[in-house]
Amino acid sequence: MPILRVKNGPQRGLEIELKDDNLIIGRDESPGGLQILDQGISRRHAEIFRIGEMYFIRDLGSRNGSFVNEERITEELLRFGDEIKIGSTVCAFEDRRPSGRAQAKAVPGNLDQIAATTTIQLDLMDDLAADPVEEGHESRDLQVLYKVAKTIASERDIKGLAKKVVKLAATAVGAAQGYMFIKHPDRGELTLAASWEKDGKGKDAPMVSRAIIKRVLKFNRGVLTSDASTDDRFKNRGSVVMKGIRSVICAPLVAMDQICGVIYLTTAKISQAFSTEDLELVTTVGIQAGMAVQGITLSLAQEKNYLELVSALVRAIEVRDPVSRGHSERVATYCAGLAQALGLSRARNRRVQLAALLHNIGLLFLDPAEAAAANEDAEIDAKRIELACELLDKIQGMSFLVPAVRHHRERWDGAGYPDELRGEDIPLEARIISVANDFDLLIEES
C-alpha cells in the first residue's frame, strides 16, 4: 500500500495511506486531504492522484512551488523513495506492504542521530523469507529477477551466463524450449550461446522463427505471439509453418541502447500460451542479461588488449636479452601450476601468471653488461627489480602486480632483497614466482 510519510515538523511521523484516487495537500482542511500547518504552503498547494497503479503529484499553482527530490515540478510521476518538499515540510512516498510479523525491527527515526560506529545489517534473503509476498506474477517476477541478478554477479563466462539465464526465464514462464543468441560485436551475426529443453532431450536445430527474431532486432522491442500460425505478422513465414511454431516470446538483450542478442522462448501447446506478464518479465530479464553480456564482452576485450601489451613487453625483454628467451613464459607456466595446486582463486592465479611474465621487465633498462650479471650480482638484480616496479606503477592497470614482482627475490629467513622481508610477510604470489624462477634456472643450468 503506497503511503505518504511526513519526515519533519510538528506532524513528523504522520502516515497517510493513499487509498483514494487523489489527495489534496495544503493549509486548508479538506475531506480526505492532508492538512499541513506550514506558512510556506498554500491553501491548496498540491495534489497526489492515481492513474491505474501509478501515482503522480501535481502542483496546484502554489506560491512557493512543489519539489520532488529537490527539483521543482509542475507534474511528476512518483516512485517509491521519492522525497516531496512543499514549503518547509518534507514527505516521503513509500510502499508499506502488509506484514505477518508482529513488530518490525526498530530503527532510529532520525538517521542523523545514529552513531558513526553503528552498523545496520540488511539480509535480503531473511527479509524475503520472513515477509511472504502474495502469490502471483509479482511474486514470481521478483524471485526470478533476484535469481538472475545473483547469476550475473557470480558468472564471468558468456555461455555459462546464457545457459543459466535461459533456464531461469524458460522455467518461470512455462516454456518448452529456450534459446539465447549473442550478437557478434564486429560482424553483427547472431550465434547460439545457450539452449534449454524442458524434456531435456535436445533438438538437432533450434525451434526458432527468423522472422520473429528479425522483427525484434528491427524495432528493438520484445515480441509476443500466442499462436504464430494464426498471427498475421508471421503465419505465412516458412519457418513458422515448417517447424510448427506456436506461442513465442522473443526479447532483445539491451545494453546502452544497443542490442547485443535475443532471448527466445517457445511452447507448442496453445493451452499454455504466454501472457503479456510473461513478456514483461522476459523483457526485463533481457535488459539484465544484456548489461551483463556487454560487461563481460568489454572485460574480455580489455583483457585481450592487456595480454597483447604484456606479450609485447615480454618480446622486448627477449630481444634485449636473447639468453633469457622463453624464461618468462616457462616461469609463468610453473606459477600457474603451483597456484592451482595451492587452491588459489582464478583471479589470484591470473595475477601470479602476469607478474611472472613481467618479473624480468627491468632488464629493458639495464645495459648489456649489467643485464648479463643480474643473476649473479644482488645489487644489480635489486636495481632490475626497482626499475621493473617503477615501470609497472606507471602503466595504468598494472600497479597491482608490483608487490609480486618487487618481492620475488626475498627469502624466508629475511636474507633476500630489496626489503629483507621474511616469512609470511612475503606476498604469496612473490613466493610462488621465486620458487618457479629458481626451478627454471636450475633446469636450464643442468
C-alpha positions as CSV (number, residue, x, y, z in Angstrom):
1,M,0.0,0.0,0.0
2,P,1.6,3.4,-1.0
3,I,1.8,5.9,1.8
4,L,2.9,9.4,2.3
5,R,5.0,9.9,5.5
6,V,5.8,13.3,7.0
7,K,9.5,13.4,7.8
8,N,9.8,16.7,9.7
9,G,7.9,19.4,11.6
10,P,5.2,19.1,14.2
11,Q,3.5,16.3,12.2
12,R,6.6,14.3,11.8
13,G,5.9,10.5,11.7
14,L,2.3,11.0,10.4
15,E,1.5,8.4,7.7
16,I,-1.3,8.8,5.2
17,E,-2.4,5.7,3.2
18,L,-3.1,6.6,-0.4
19,K,-6.3,4.6,-0.8
20,D,-8.3,7.2,-2.8
21,D,-7.8,8.3,-6.3
22,N,-6.5,11.7,-5.2
23,L,-5.1,13.5,-2.1
24,I,-5.1,17.3,-1.7
25,I,-2.2,18.7,0.3
26,G,-2.5,22.3,1.7
27,R,-3.1,24.6,4.7
28,D,-6.9,24.3,4.4
29,E,-8.7,21.3,5.8
30,S,-10.4,19.3,3.1
31,P,-12.3,15.9,3.2
32,G,-9.8,13.1,2.7
33,G,-6.9,15.6,2.3
34,L,-3.7,16.2,4.2
35,Q,-3.7,19.5,6.1
36,I,-0.2,20.8,7.0
37,L,0.1,23.9,9.1
38,D,3.1,25.4,7.4
39,Q,3.3,29.1,6.5
40,G,5.2,28.2,3.3
41,I,2.3,26.1,2.0
42,S,-0.6,27.4,0.0
43,R,-4.2,26.7,1.0
44,R,-4.4,24.1,-1.9
45,H,-0.8,23.5,-2.6
46,A,-0.5,20.2,-4.4
47,E,-2.4,17.1,-5.4
48,I,-1.4,13.4,-5.5
49,F,-3.5,11.4,-7.9
50,R,-3.6,7.9,-9.2
51,I,-3.8,6.6,-12.8
52,G,-4.0,2.8,-12.7
53,E,-1.2,1.6,-10.5
54,M,0.8,4.8,-11.0
55,Y,0.8,7.8,-8.7
56,F,1.6,11.4,-9.8
57,I,2.0,14.7,-8.0
58,R,0.7,18.0,-9.5
59,D,1.4,21.5,-8.2
60,L,-1.9,23.5,-7.9
61,G,-0.4,26.9,-8.7
62,S,1.2,27.3,-5.3
63,R,3.1,30.4,-4.4
64,N,6.4,28.6,-3.4
65,G,6.2,25.6,-5.7
66,S,6.4,21.8,-5.2
67,F,9.6,19.9,-5.3
68,V,10.4,16.2,-5.9
69,N,13.9,15.1,-4.9
70,E,14.8,18.8,-4.7
71,E,13.7,19.6,-8.3
72,R,10.8,21.9,-8.8
73,I,7.9,20.2,-10.7
74,T,4.6,21.0,-12.3
75,E,3.6,17.4,-12.6
76,E,5.7,14.3,-11.9
77,L,5.4,10.5,-11.7
78,L,6.2,9.3,-8.2
79,R,8.5,6.4,-7.4
80,F,8.9,4.7,-4.1
81,G,11.6,6.5,-2.1
82,D,10.9,10.0,-3.7
83,E,11.0,12.9,-1.3
84,I,8.4,15.6,-1.7
85,K,9.0,19.1,-0.4
86,I,6.2,21.7,0.0
87,G,7.0,24.8,2.0
88,S,9.5,23.6,4.6
89,T,7.8,20.2,5.1
90,V,9.3,17.1,3.6
91,C,7.3,13.9,2.9
92,A,8.4,10.5,1.7
93,F,6.5,8.5,-0.9
94,E,6.8,4.9,0.3
95,D,5.5,1.4,-0.1
96,R,4.2,-0.3,3.0
97,R,3.2,-3.9,2.5
98,P,1.1,-5.8,5.0
99,S,3.4,-8.0,7.1
100,G,2.8,-11.1,9.1
101,R,5.3,-10.0,11.6
102,A,4.1,-8.6,14.9
103,Q,6.5,-5.8,15.0
104,A,9.2,-4.6,12.6
105,K,12.7,-4.2,13.9
106,A,13.2,-0.7,15.5
107,V,15.3,1.7,13.5
108,P,16.1,5.2,14.9
109,G,13.7,7.7,13.5
110,N,16.4,10.3,12.9
111,L,19.3,8.8,11.0
112,D,21.4,11.9,11.9
113,Q,21.4,10.6,15.5
114,I,23.0,7.2,14.6
115,A,26.5,7.0,15.9
116,A,29.4,6.8,13.5
117,T,30.1,3.2,14.7
118,T,26.6,2.0,14.3
119,T,26.1,-1.0,11.9
120,I,22.8,-1.7,10.2
121,Q,22.7,-5.2,8.8
122,L,20.4,-6.0,5.9
123,D,19.7,-9.6,5.0
124,L,17.6,-9.7,1.8
125,M,17.1,-13.5,2.0
126,D,15.9,-13.3,5.6
127,D,13.5,-10.5,4.8
128,L,12.1,-12.4,1.8
129,A,11.6,-15.5,3.9
130,A,10.1,-13.7,6.9
131,D,7.8,-11.5,4.9
132,P,5.8,-13.6,2.5
133,V,4.6,-12.0,-0.7
134,E,1.2,-12.7,-2.2
135,E,1.3,-15.5,-4.8
136,G,1.1,-14.3,-8.4
137,H,3.1,-12.7,-11.2
138,E,4.7,-10.0,-8.9
139,S,6.0,-12.7,-6.5
140,R,7.3,-14.8,-9.4
141,D,8.9,-11.9,-11.2
142,L,10.7,-10.7,-8.0
143,Q,12.1,-14.2,-7.4
144,V,13.2,-14.6,-11.0
145,L,14.9,-11.2,-11.2
146,Y,16.6,-11.8,-7.9
147,K,18.0,-15.1,-9.1
148,V,19.1,-13.6,-12.4
149,A,20.9,-10.8,-10.5
150,K,22.7,-13.4,-8.4
151,T,23.7,-15.3,-11.5
152,I,25.0,-12.1,-13.2
153,A,27.0,-11.3,-10.0
154,S,28.8,-14.6,-10.0
155,E,29.2,-15.6,-13.7
156,R,32.1,-14.3,-15.8
157,D,31.6,-16.5,-18.8
158,I,29.0,-15.6,-21.5
159,K,28.0,-19.1,-22.3
160,G,27.7,-20.0,-18.7
161,L,25.6,-16.9,-18.0
162,A,23.4,-17.6,-21.1
163,K,22.7,-21.2,-20.0
164,K,21.6,-20.2,-16.5
165,V,19.5,-17.2,-17.5
166,V,17.7,-19.1,-20.3
167,K,16.8,-21.9,-17.9
168,L,15.6,-19.4,-15.2
169,A,13.4,-17.4,-17.7
170,A,12.0,-20.5,-19.5
171,T,11.1,-22.3,-16.3
172,A,9.4,-19.1,-14.9
173,V,7.1,-18.7,-17.8
174,G,6.5,-22.4,-18.5
175,A,8.3,-22.6,-21.9
176,A,9.1,-25.9,-23.5
177,Q,12.3,-24.6,-25.2
178,G,14.5,-21.6,-24.6
179,Y,17.4,-20.1,-26.5
180,M,19.8,-17.2,-26.2
181,F,21.6,-15.8,-29.2
182,I,24.6,-13.4,-28.8
183,K,25.4,-10.8,-31.5
184,H,29.0,-10.7,-32.6
185,P,30.4,-7.2,-31.8
186,D,32.1,-6.8,-35.2
187,R,30.3,-9.0,-37.7
188,G,26.8,-8.4,-36.3
189,E,25.7,-12.0,-36.8
190,L,23.8,-14.0,-34.1
191,T,25.4,-17.0,-32.6
192,L,23.6,-19.6,-30.4
193,A,25.1,-19.2,-26.9
194,A,22.7,-21.5,-24.9
195,S,19.7,-23.7,-25.4
196,W,17.3,-25.3,-22.9
197,E,14.7,-28.0,-23.4
198,K,12.0,-28.9,-20.8
199,D,12.2,-32.6,-21.5
200,G,16.0,-32.5,-21.6
201,K,16.2,-34.4,-24.9
202,G,17.5,-31.6,-27.0
203,K,16.9,-30.9,-30.7
204,D,19.1,-31.1,-33.8
205,A,18.4,-27.4,-34.5
206,P,16.8,-24.5,-32.6
207,M,13.0,-24.3,-33.0
208,V,13.0,-20.6,-33.8
209,S,11.5,-18.3,-36.4
210,R,13.9,-16.0,-38.2
211,A,11.0,-13.6,-39.0
212,I,10.3,-13.1,-35.3
213,I,13.9,-12.5,-34.4
214,K,14.4,-10.1,-37.3
215,R,11.3,-8.1,-36.0
216,V,12.8,-7.9,-32.5
217,L,16.2,-6.7,-33.9
218,K,14.5,-4.2,-36.3
219,F,12.2,-2.5,-33.7
220,N,14.3,-3.1,-30.6
221,R,11.3,-4.4,-28.6
222,G,10.0,-7.7,-27.4
223,V,7.5,-9.8,-29.4
224,L,4.7,-11.9,-28.0
225,T,2.5,-14.2,-30.2
226,S,0.0,-16.5,-28.7
227,D,-0.1,-18.6,-31.9
228,A,2.4,-17.7,-34.6
229,S,0.5,-19.9,-37.1
230,T,-2.5,-17.6,-37.0
231,D,-0.6,-14.3,-36.3
232,D,-0.9,-12.1,-39.5
233,R,2.7,-11.0,-38.9
234,F,4.2,-14.5,-39.1
235,K,1.7,-17.1,-40.3
236,N,3.0,-17.1,-43.9
237,R,6.6,-17.4,-42.9
238,G,8.2,-20.8,-43.9
239,S,9.9,-21.3,-40.5
240,V,6.6,-20.9,-38.7
241,V,4.8,-23.4,-40.9
242,M,7.6,-26.0,-41.2
243,K,8.6,-26.0,-37.6
244,G,5.0,-25.9,-36.2
245,I,5.9,-22.9,-34.0
246,R,3.1,-21.7,-31.8
247,S,3.3,-19.4,-28.7
248,V,6.6,-17.4,-28.7
249,I,8.3,-14.7,-26.6
250,C,11.4,-13.1,-28.1
251,A,13.0,-10.2,-26.3
252,P,16.2,-8.2,-27.0
253,L,19.3,-8.2,-24.8
254,V,19.9,-4.5,-24.5
255,A,22.8,-2.6,-23.1
256,M,23.5,1.2,-23.6
257,D,20.7,1.3,-26.2
258,Q,22.4,-1.3,-28.2
259,I,21.1,-4.8,-28.9
260,C,23.7,-7.5,-28.1
261,G,21.5,-10.5,-28.6
262,V,18.0,-12.0,-28.0
263,I,16.3,-14.4,-25.7
264,Y,13.8,-16.7,-27.4
265,L,11.2,-18.9,-25.6
266,T,8.6,-21.1,-27.2
267,T,5.9,-23.7,-26.4
268,A,3.9,-25.8,-28.9
269,K,0.8,-26.0,-26.7
270,I,-1.8,-23.3,-27.3
271,S,-3.3,-24.1,-23.9
272,Q,0.0,-22.9,-22.4
273,A,0.3,-19.7,-24.4
274,F,2.4,-16.9,-23.0
275,S,0.8,-13.8,-21.5
276,T,1.7,-10.1,-21.5
277,E,3.0,-10.5,-18.0
278,D,5.4,-13.2,-19.2
279,L,6.6,-10.8,-22.0
280,E,7.2,-8.1,-19.4
281,L,9.3,-10.4,-17.2
282,V,11.4,-11.8,-20.1
283,T,12.0,-8.3,-21.4
284,T,13.3,-7.2,-18.0
285,V,15.5,-10.3,-17.9
286,G,16.7,-9.4,-21.3
287,I,17.8,-6.0,-20.1
288,Q,19.6,-7.5,-17.1
289,A,21.3,-10.1,-19.3
290,G,22.2,-7.6,-21.9
291,M,24.1,-5.4,-19.5
292,A,25.9,-8.5,-18.1
293,V,26.8,-9.7,-21.6
294,Q,28.1,-6.2,-22.6
295,G,30.1,-6.1,-19.4
296,I,31.7,-9.5,-19.9
297,T,32.4,-8.6,-23.6
298,L,34.1,-5.3,-22.7
299,S,36.1,-7.1,-19.9
300,L,37.3,-9.8,-22.4
301,A,38.3,-7.1,-24.9
302,Q,40.2,-5.2,-22.2
303,E,41.9,-8.4,-21.1
304,K,42.8,-9.2,-24.7
305,N,44.4,-5.8,-25.1
306,Y,46.1,-6.2,-21.7
307,L,47.6,-9.6,-22.7
308,E,48.8,-8.2,-26.0
309,L,50.6,-5.4,-24.1
310,V,52.2,-8.0,-21.8
311,S,53.3,-10.1,-24.7
312,A,54.8,-7.1,-26.4
313,L,56.8,-6.3,-23.2
314,V,58.0,-9.9,-22.9
315,R,59.1,-9.9,-26.5
316,A,61.0,-6.7,-25.9
317,I,62.8,-8.4,-22.9
318,E,63.8,-11.3,-25.1
319,V,65.1,-9.0,-27.9
320,R,67.1,-7.1,-25.3
321,D,68.5,-10.3,-23.7
322,P,68.3,-13.3,-26.1
323,V,69.8,-15.6,-23.4
324,S,66.6,-15.3,-21.4
325,R,64.3,-16.2,-24.3
326,G,61.4,-18.4,-23.1
327,H,62.3,-17.9,-19.4
328,S,59.4,-15.7,-18.5
329,E,56.8,-17.9,-20.2
330,R,58.2,-21.0,-18.5
331,V,58.1,-19.4,-15.1
332,A,54.5,-18.2,-15.7
333,T,53.5,-21.8,-16.6
334,Y,55.1,-23.2,-13.4
335,C,53.4,-20.5,-11.4
336,A,50.0,-21.4,-12.8
337,G,50.5,-25.0,-11.8
338,L,51.7,-24.0,-8.3
339,A,48.8,-21.6,-7.8
340,Q,46.3,-24.2,-8.9
341,A,47.8,-26.8,-6.5
342,L,47.5,-24.3,-3.7
343,G,43.9,-23.7,-4.4
344,L,44.2,-20.1,-5.3
345,S,41.3,-18.3,-6.9
346,R,41.2,-17.7,-10.7
347,A,41.9,-14.0,-10.1
348,R,45.0,-14.7,-7.9
349,N,46.2,-17.4,-10.3
350,R,45.9,-14.8,-13.2
351,R,47.7,-12.2,-11.1
352,V,50.7,-14.5,-10.4
353,Q,51.0,-15.6,-14.0
354,L,51.0,-11.9,-15.2
355,A,53.6,-11.0,-12.6
356,A,55.7,-13.9,-13.6
357,L,55.6,-12.9,-17.2
358,L,56.9,-9.4,-16.3
359,H,59.2,-10.1,-13.4
360,N,62.2,-9.5,-15.6
361,I,61.0,-6.4,-17.3
362,G,63.6,-4.3,-15.5
363,L,66.2,-5.8,-17.9
364,L,65.0,-3.4,-20.5
365,F,66.6,-0.5,-18.7
366,L,70.0,-2.2,-17.9
367,D,73.0,-2.0,-20.2
368,P,74.0,-5.4,-21.7
369,A,76.8,-5.9,-19.2
370,E,74.5,-5.3,-16.2
371,A,71.8,-7.5,-17.6
372,A,74.2,-10.4,-18.0
373,A,75.4,-10.0,-14.4
374,A,72.0,-9.6,-12.8
375,N,71.6,-13.2,-11.8
376,E,74.9,-13.2,-10.0
377,D,75.1,-9.6,-8.6
378,A,72.4,-8.9,-5.9
379,E,72.9,-5.1,-6.2
380,I,72.3,-5.1,-10.0
381,D,69.4,-7.5,-9.5
382,A,67.8,-5.2,-6.9
383,K,68.2,-2.4,-9.5
384,R,66.4,-4.5,-12.1
385,I,63.5,-5.1,-9.7
386,E,63.3,-1.4,-8.8
387,L,63.2,-0.4,-12.4
388,A,60.5,-3.0,-13.1
389,C,58.3,-1.8,-10.3
390,E,58.7,1.8,-11.4
391,L,57.5,0.9,-14.9
392,L,54.6,-1.2,-13.8
393,D,53.5,1.5,-11.3
394,K,53.3,4.0,-14.2
395,I,51.3,1.7,-16.6
396,Q,47.5,2.0,-15.9
397,G,46.1,-1.3,-14.7
398,M,49.4,-2.9,-13.8
399,S,50.2,-1.4,-10.4
400,F,48.5,-4.4,-8.7
401,L,51.4,-6.6,-10.0
402,V,54.1,-4.6,-8.2
403,P,54.1,-6.5,-4.8
404,A,54.6,-9.9,-6.5
405,V,57.4,-8.5,-8.8
406,R,59.1,-6.5,-6.1
407,H,59.4,-9.3,-3.5
408,H,60.1,-12.3,-5.7
409,R,63.8,-12.2,-4.5
410,E,63.0,-12.1,-0.8
411,R,63.9,-15.1,1.3
412,W,62.0,-16.9,4.1
413,D,64.8,-16.1,6.6
414,G,64.9,-12.4,5.7
415,A,68.2,-12.7,3.8
416,G,66.7,-11.6,0.4
417,Y,66.1,-8.2,-1.2
418,P,65.1,-5.5,-1.8
419,D,63.3,-5.1,1.5
420,E,64.6,-8.1,3.6
421,L,61.1,-9.4,4.2
422,R,60.8,-12.7,6.0
423,G,58.2,-15.5,6.4
424,E,54.6,-14.7,5.9
425,D,55.4,-11.0,5.3
426,I,56.4,-12.0,1.8
427,P,53.4,-11.9,-0.5
428,L,52.3,-15.5,-1.5
429,E,52.4,-14.6,-5.2
430,A,56.0,-13.4,-4.8
431,R,57.0,-16.7,-3.1
432,I,55.4,-18.7,-5.9
433,I,57.4,-16.7,-8.5
434,S,60.6,-17.2,-6.5
435,V,60.2,-21.0,-6.5
436,A,59.3,-21.1,-10.2
437,N,62.1,-18.8,-11.2
438,D,64.8,-20.7,-9.3
439,F,63.4,-24.0,-10.6
440,D,63.7,-22.8,-14.2
441,L,67.2,-21.5,-13.7
442,L,68.3,-24.9,-12.2
443,I,66.7,-26.8,-15.1
444,E,68.5,-24.5,-17.7
445,E,71.8,-24.9,-15.9
446,S,71.5,-28.7,-15.9
